[in-house]
Amino acid sequence: MTPQLEYPFNTLPAIGETLPVAPGVHWIRMPLPFALNHINLWLIEDGDGVAIVDTGYGLDTTREAWNTILDGLGKPVTQIIVTHCHPDHLGLAQWLSEKTGADVTMTHGEFLAGHALWHQLPGYNVPAMLAQFRRHGLDEARCQALDGRGNAYKRGVPELPSSFRRLLGGDTLAIGGRGWRVITGFGHSPEHASLYCEAAEVLISGDMLLPRISTNVSVFAATPNDDPLGRFLDSIRAFRQLPETTVVLPSHGSPFRNIGLRVDQLVEHHDARCAELLAACTGPRSAGELLGILFPRELDTHQVMFAMGEAIAHLNHLEHKGAVCRLVGNDGILRFVKNN
């Protein structure tokens, strides 16, 4: 029989409600205004209080749901842990911190990246992103559509914490009398923090391991030659060390078991993507020209941003492996061609 992921829960928590998924761990599901229409957040019982893991996108409906949940808890929030800086995770961290009095806890890399995106610092702003996309051959109509969105990050993260408690990979957080080990991962974001509790056999994976979709891996304009896909693959392979009985609590989709199988599936997925691109690079091709190979479906403007970042990431990965080389045409566009 072909191995499959095991999904131990048949029901989803309604907005404003929680669902137990392990002793002392509760699942929350909040809305997102995108094609990917939900995010999972987590509560961990912490003595006489509760710790929050991730906070949701800056929507009034999410604030209302949090108000309902917090009113029903009847206990204080001890800490607010953010896995990474993306708006659906960091979005309401400062609002929750002000509301509950709890500190925000996250890695240094995610704190700084959040501020870089929010304040539109060089290499992390819309003009830099568009310059990178144009250099990689994205058509002008799509670039103009992206430009028209402005700073979309700030809409999802209305305000940012100005201070935080720092997490480091290998740290152990004491929550509810149990240890939660911080596992940092790279490629999806600068210094993503997953949390593993051996006693509860639970991994809060954030976006590093998702059961049904592949995590976005993009190249920032600030680091145009980086290999985030290589970093991501190295990061998820490390999860193979965890027991197969571990319940993985992902940020999107349902909790699942059989962690090693999911890692293998994701590695195979990205290998296949790279193979498709390599086969298409018998002559010089840009990321913009190759976008339809990786994403043959119709993409909205929000999805184009992620798709371009991912196309560049795969081409950079092939270059780092020595499979392709990059050329700059007379038009200034970067193209990649297969090495003989």
Secondary structure, DSSP 8 states (H G I E B T S, - for coil): -----B--------TT--EEEETTEEEEEEE-SSSS-EEEEEEEEETTEEEEE----S-HHHHHHHHHHHHHH-S-EEEEE-S-SSHHHHTTHHHHHHHH---EEEEHHHHHHHHHHHTT-TTSSHHHHHHHHHHTT--HHHHHHHHHH--HHHHH-S---S--EEE-TT-EEEETTEEEEEEEE-SSSTTEEEEEETTTTEEEEETSS-SSS-------TTSTT--HHHHHHHHHHGGGGS-TT-EEEESSS--BB-HHHHHHHHHHHHHHHHHHHHHHTTS-B-HHHHHHHH--S---HHHHHHHHHHHHHHHHHHHHTTSEEEEE-TTS-EEEEE--
